[in-house]
């Protein structure tokens, strides 16, 4: 009986041919593969499509001032606070949890920062230079502690985070009114705090620069650090995460703490930009932040999402809002379009994932 042996030279030729074929794929095929394999693929397609349509409309109609410097500056300023908050919310969603208290913490931590700044002599140009920084550190500490408390109660007592943070949302809203009342609060920090967090470089406001820095840090943490892998693992399959030695409680506590920190940071950034803080200014922002993450490709059950998706989701929402304002549409149109956009984005992401 004669046995045939495989030719190693022929086998290596077949392998090289397969690699060459894969490398010779056209740019459209590579783009399609990226769209179908990435959680932000659907929103990237939708965002680019909307931008092309809106820019074409602006070029065709000079009265539609979408591309004006003033409009771009205003839109960038508006994007930053929500985008900063959404980064924390998105990481927590990847870990499989929600936080509905971020809107209340957004207002409360900013008010804590403003009141401490005034008490320590840093409210105004003649104030103490270090006071706003110390007050901001206190505000960020309050936000982080509140996030950790949400996580501890949720995980220790096995309560759904939706319920825990719904209660926390109402509690912090009441604490805000008890601490300061219902009136707006002036916030005019001294230099260099005012320039660092409220200045501008041309049409680029400091807030959008801080958003870009935060997004870069979160991207590196989520996609190029071990803790990012832990977030995806505990959100995607808790049992498997435990089996490979990941501590779900510790990982989720870190995510809750980051969410509270980013909510506080967003409130301080927004307060510095407008020089005033409203006790109810963060009301409803928690749902908008979650919407930005869902539009950006985050799975509601956890384990899927990306920083680029959060950035694109936030930018798309404010693009739509800006277009509606330029068209002088009624304010309630924005909520209607955001609701439709959430459903459309989820449908598109699901369709892309099936085709992939």
NORLINGI-V221754 format. One record per run of one state. SS is the DSSP state (2 for helix, 1 for strand, 0 for the rest). FROM is the first residue (numbers start at 0). LEN is the number of residues. If there is no record, write none. Layout:
[[SS | FROM | LEN] [SS | FROM | LEN]]
This chain:
[[0 | 0 | 7] [2 | 7 | 16] [0 | 23 | 3] [2 | 26 | 11] [0 | 37 | 3] [2 | 40 | 20] [0 | 60 | 8] [2 | 68 | 26] [0 | 94 | 7] [2 | 101 | 18] [0 | 119 | 3] [1 | 122 | 1] [0 | 123 | 7] [2 | 130 | 26] [0 | 156 | 4] [2 | 160 | 19] [0 | 179 | 5] [1 | 184 | 2] [0 | 186 | 2] [1 | 188 | 1] [0 | 189 | 3] [2 | 192 | 6] [0 | 198 | 1] [1 | 199 | 2] [0 | 201 | 2] [1 | 203 | 2] [2 | 205 | 19] [0 | 224 | 1] [2 | 225 | 11] [0 | 236 | 1] [2 | 237 | 6] [0 | 243 | 4] [2 | 247 | 27] [0 | 274 | 1] [1 | 275 | 2] [0 | 277 | 7] [2 | 284 | 11] [0 | 295 | 11] [2 | 306 | 20] [0 | 326 | 5] [2 | 331 | 24] [0 | 355 | 1]]
